[in-house]
Amino acid sequence: MANRLFFAALCLSLLLPAHAADQSLQAWIDTALPGTILRLPPGIYRGPASITKPLTLEGNGKVIVDGGGKGTVLTIKADRVTIRGLTLRASGDSHDAIDGAIMVTEGSGLLIENNVIEDVLFGISLHRTTDSIIRHNRIRSRPVDSADRGDGLRLWYSTGNRIENNDIAQIRDITVSNSPHNRYTGNTIRDSRRAFNFLFSHRSLVDRNILDKNSTGIIALNSDGLIIRGNRILHAMDASGAGIALKETSAALVIDNEIVHCAHGIMADSPMDAINRIVFINNVIAHNITGIYFYGAKGGHIAINNTFRSNLWPVTAIGDGDPMNDTWWGNTWDTYEGFDLDGDGFGDKPHELHAYADRLWIETPSVTFFRNSPVLELLDFLERLAPFSAPSLILRDTAPRMQPAKAYN
């Protein structure tokens, strides 16, 4: 009797979906023909696994793939692969091996959407991946110090991809290296180190993202032709943090962004090519310690129709050269002291920003600790009242607006 019951239970276990991590995901993948839509029964599946043929893998939000703490949970080595509705967790912990949830070693036409990625080192890595879509995924690294986490997204020599509407938090960075012509739209990135880190990734579009409580919002190095448009960048308040930081980057367009409560709203050096200027249009730059911080040789920037409000210092410029090589027009300044007697909406005299006692901490960084102290405030007042030397001109806006060109709540 006992033997018959045992045999019946064994047969039943073969017919029903397994639970815990008893099922091998690789076994399911190996039995599927190329081009198959593989709808996995609800349950927990063992990884790591690898896909080497066109395949659609669907979990409908009821499938967990557990890597068991070893390597990368799912590796893709094929074109036209879709990964949808899975929870991927428990990767290995090697930064050198880039252990994570999904690694694409080479592929085209991929769709990775509606997945939950948690308790992994790296999130999704795209290496030599083209014309693919990563959207509506929830990505988290491990709850450790930000420098010890992995990248939520990592693009390397990948182009023509769309990264859209992902919920990303508790990662190290999104690293984009040698990967031009990609689009990053509608993502939310929070509580991380660098939301976007571009290296040699020209003509990228960063559009309508929310970047909140990261050490730095967007940093770009040697990445020409960037368009940074319509983003909300908030609370990047680390000592060296910035909403947007551009270095050795030319022909960048920064337009229609809200940059609020950051250590530096925007940091930029001068473009390497004087013709390929960095252009700032219609941005709201508010409640930052420094609104815009230019360093290096002066010049190469155009700023039009931006709103500066409640920044401790609206603009700081450090370096040699003529500040008139920058173009300022139609910006709104809460420190403007002129009038609009002819009612055309623009001030009757240019807005000029000079450095008086500010030159002490601008030219001697060690004095920065004392800025906004009563002593420096008094010294600045005396310098403005009766200058001992000619103040340094930082900028001249030839047509300051009396009202913002863009509303800000």
SVG drawing of the C-alpha trace seen along z (x, -y; Angstrom):
<svg xmlns="http://www.w3.org/2000/svg" viewBox="-2 -104 46 106">
<polyline fill="none" stroke="black" stroke-width="0.4" points="0.0,0.0 2.8,-2.4 4.6,-1.6 1.5,-2.3 1.0,-5.7 4.6,-6.7 4.3,-5.7 1.1,-7.8 2.7,-10.8 5.7,-10.5 3.6,-10.4 1.6,-13.4 4.8,-15.4 5.8,-14.8 2.5,-16.2 2.3,-19.4 4.6,-22.4 7.5,-22.2 7.9,-24.6 10.9,-26.2 13.9,-26.3 13.3,-22.7 12.9,-23.4 15.8,-24.1 15.1,-27.1 17.8,-25.9 16.0,-22.6 12.9,-24.5 14.9,-26.7 16.8,-23.8 13.5,-22.0 12.0,-25.1 12.3,-25.5 13.8,-28.8 11.1,-31.5 8.9,-29.8 6.8,-31.8 7.6,-29.9 5.0,-30.8 6.4,-29.4 4.0,-27.9 4.1,-29.9 6.9,-28.9 10.5,-29.3 13.2,-28.2 16.9,-27.6 19.4,-29.7 21.9,-30.6 20.5,-30.0 21.6,-31.0 19.6,-31.7 21.3,-31.1 18.4,-31.2 15.4,-33.6 12.9,-33.0 10.2,-34.7 10.3,-33.9 7.1,-35.0 6.4,-34.7 3.2,-36.9 4.6,-38.2 4.3,-34.8 7.7,-33.3 10.9,-33.8 14.3,-32.9 16.8,-32.4 20.5,-32.5 21.5,-30.8 24.2,-33.4 26.3,-32.3 27.2,-34.2 24.6,-36.0 21.0,-34.8 20.2,-35.0 22.6,-35.4 21.5,-36.2 23.6,-35.4 21.1,-35.7 19.0,-38.2 15.2,-38.7 14.9,-37.5 12.0,-38.8 12.2,-38.6 8.9,-39.6 7.2,-39.4 10.0,-37.6 11.5,-38.2 15.2,-37.7 17.2,-37.5 20.2,-36.2 23.1,-36.8 26.8,-36.3 28.8,-39.1 31.8,-39.5 32.3,-43.0 35.0,-41.6 32.7,-39.1 29.8,-41.6 27.5,-39.2 23.9,-40.4 20.3,-39.7 20.6,-39.9 23.8,-40.0 23.5,-40.4 26.8,-39.5 25.7,-40.4 22.3,-40.8 19.9,-42.8 16.1,-43.4 15.8,-42.4 12.8,-43.3 13.3,-43.3 10.1,-44.5 8.0,-44.3 10.6,-42.4 11.5,-42.8 15.2,-42.7 16.2,-42.5 19.0,-41.2 21.5,-41.2 24.9,-43.0 24.4,-44.4 21.0,-44.8 20.9,-44.7 24.2,-44.7 24.1,-45.3 27.4,-44.5 27.4,-45.0 23.7,-45.2 21.8,-47.2 18.2,-48.3 16.7,-46.9 14.2,-48.1 14.5,-48.0 11.3,-49.3 9.0,-49.1 11.5,-47.2 12.0,-47.6 15.7,-47.4 17.4,-47.3 20.9,-46.3 21.9,-45.2 21.4,-47.4 25.1,-48.1 27.3,-51.3 26.7,-52.8 30.4,-52.2 29.9,-48.4 26.8,-48.0 26.7,-47.2 25.3,-49.3 21.6,-49.2 22.1,-49.4 25.4,-49.1 25.8,-49.8 29.1,-49.0 29.6,-49.4 25.8,-49.4 23.8,-51.7 20.3,-52.4 18.7,-51.2 15.7,-52.7 15.7,-52.7 12.2,-53.7 10.0,-54.1 12.1,-52.0 12.0,-52.3 15.6,-52.2 16.9,-52.7 19.6,-51.6 22.2,-51.1 25.7,-52.4 25.4,-54.1 23.9,-53.8 27.1,-53.5 27.1,-54.2 30.5,-53.6 31.4,-54.0 27.6,-53.7 26.3,-56.5 22.8,-57.1 20.8,-55.7 17.6,-57.1 16.8,-57.3 13.3,-58.4 10.8,-58.6 13.0,-56.7 13.0,-57.3 16.3,-56.9 16.7,-57.4 19.0,-56.9 22.1,-56.0 25.5,-57.4 25.4,-58.7 22.1,-58.4 23.7,-58.7 27.4,-58.3 28.3,-58.9 31.8,-58.1 32.5,-58.6 28.8,-58.2 28.0,-60.8 24.5,-62.0 22.6,-60.5 19.1,-61.7 18.2,-62.0 14.6,-63.0 11.9,-63.4 13.6,-61.4 13.2,-62.0 16.5,-61.9 16.0,-62.2 18.5,-62.0 21.4,-60.8 25.0,-62.0 25.0,-63.3 22.3,-63.5 24.0,-63.4 27.7,-63.4 29.2,-63.3 32.8,-63.0 33.9,-63.3 30.3,-62.8 29.5,-65.3 26.1,-66.2 24.1,-65.3 20.5,-66.4 19.4,-66.7 15.7,-67.7 12.8,-67.9 14.3,-66.2 13.6,-66.8 16.9,-66.6 16.5,-67.0 18.5,-66.8 22.0,-66.0 23.5,-67.4 26.8,-65.6 29.7,-67.9 30.9,-67.3 27.4,-66.6 25.8,-68.2 22.6,-68.1 24.4,-68.1 28.2,-67.9 29.8,-68.2 33.5,-67.8 35.3,-67.9 31.8,-67.7 30.9,-70.0 27.7,-70.7 25.4,-69.8 21.9,-71.1 20.4,-71.4 16.8,-72.5 13.6,-72.6 15.0,-70.9 14.2,-71.6 17.3,-71.4 16.5,-72.0 18.3,-71.7 21.7,-70.5 25.3,-71.3 25.9,-72.6 23.0,-72.9 25.1,-72.7 28.9,-72.2 30.7,-72.6 34.1,-73.4 34.5,-75.2 33.9,-73.2 37.0,-71.9 35.9,-73.4 34.8,-77.1 32.2,-76.6 30.5,-73.6 29.1,-75.5 27.2,-74.2 23.7,-75.7 21.3,-76.1 17.7,-77.1 14.6,-77.5 15.9,-75.6 14.7,-76.3 17.7,-76.4 16.5,-76.9 17.5,-76.4 21.0,-75.2 24.2,-76.2 25.6,-77.2 23.3,-77.5 25.9,-77.2 29.6,-76.6 31.9,-77.2 35.6,-76.2 38.6,-76.3 38.9,-78.8 36.0,-81.1 33.7,-81.1 31.9,-78.7 28.4,-78.8 25.1,-80.2 22.3,-80.7 18.9,-81.8 15.5,-82.1 16.7,-80.3 15.2,-81.1 17.5,-81.5 15.7,-81.5 16.9,-81.3 20.4,-80.0 23.0,-80.8 25.3,-81.9 23.6,-82.0 26.7,-81.6 30.4,-81.1 33.2,-81.1 36.7,-80.1 39.5,-80.4 41.2,-82.6 39.7,-84.4 37.0,-86.9 33.6,-86.3 32.1,-88.1 32.8,-85.0 29.8,-83.5 26.3,-84.7 23.6,-85.4 20.2,-86.6 16.6,-86.7 17.3,-84.9 15.3,-85.7 17.3,-86.7 15.8,-87.1 18.8,-89.4 18.1,-91.8 17.9,-95.4 16.6,-97.1 13.2,-98.3 11.1,-97.7 9.8,-101.3 8.9,-100.6 6.8,-97.5 8.4,-95.1 9.0,-92.4 12.8,-92.9 14.9,-95.0 15.9,-98.4 19.6,-97.8 21.7,-94.6 22.1,-92.3 25.7,-92.1 27.0,-89.7 30.3,-90.7 32.5,-88.9 33.5,-91.1 34.6,-89.3 33.4,-86.1 36.8,-86.1 38.3,-85.0 36.7,-81.5 36.4,-81.3 40.2,-81.7 41.2,-80.0 39.1,-76.8 40.3,-76.3 38.3,-79.5 35.1,-77.9 34.3,-76.6 33.8,-80.2 31.5,-81.4 28.2,-82.8 29.8,-83.4 29.1,-86.8 32.7,-87.9 32.6,-87.3 29.1,-88.8 30.4,-91.9 33.5,-92.0 31.3,-91.6 29.1,-94.4 32.1,-96.7 33.5,-95.7 30.3,-96.6 30.0,-99.9 33.5,-101.0 35.5,-98.6 39.2,-98.4 39.8,-97.0 37.7,-96.5 35.3,-93.6 35.6,-90.7 32.8,-90.5 31.3,-87.0 28.5,-87.6 26.4,-90.2 22.8,-89.4 22.0,-92.0 18.2,-91.5 17.1,-90.1 13.5,-89.0 11.3,-90.5 9.1,-87.3 10.2,-83.7 9.9,-82.3 9.0,-79.0 6.6,-78.6 8.0,-76.8 5.9,-75.5"/>
</svg>
